[in-house]
């Protein structure tokens, strides 16, 4: 998630990484949380054009579970 090209792409899209947690006992698994405009992140991870950039950081698509959340707190 910290590859230079990937971070550049995220910055250009207004995306921020605010949590990366490595799995204890399996350093190839992680939980990553991003914040950004609605659907931007989802589109990054399903787009064939951005797949090589995301994979360059070691991301494994076959094992990815993507969930989307929204902030319902206007004052947060």
Secondary structure as GFF3:
##gff-version 3
##sequence-region A 1 76
A	DSSP	alpha_helix	4	13	.	.	.	ID=ss1
A	DSSP	beta_strand	16	23	.	.	.	ID=ss2
A	DSSP	beta_strand	26	35	.	.	.	ID=ss3
A	DSSP	alpha_helix	40	46	.	.	.	ID=ss4
A	DSSP	alpha_helix	48	55	.	.	.	ID=ss5
A	DSSP	three_ten_helix	61	63	.	.	.	ID=ss6
###
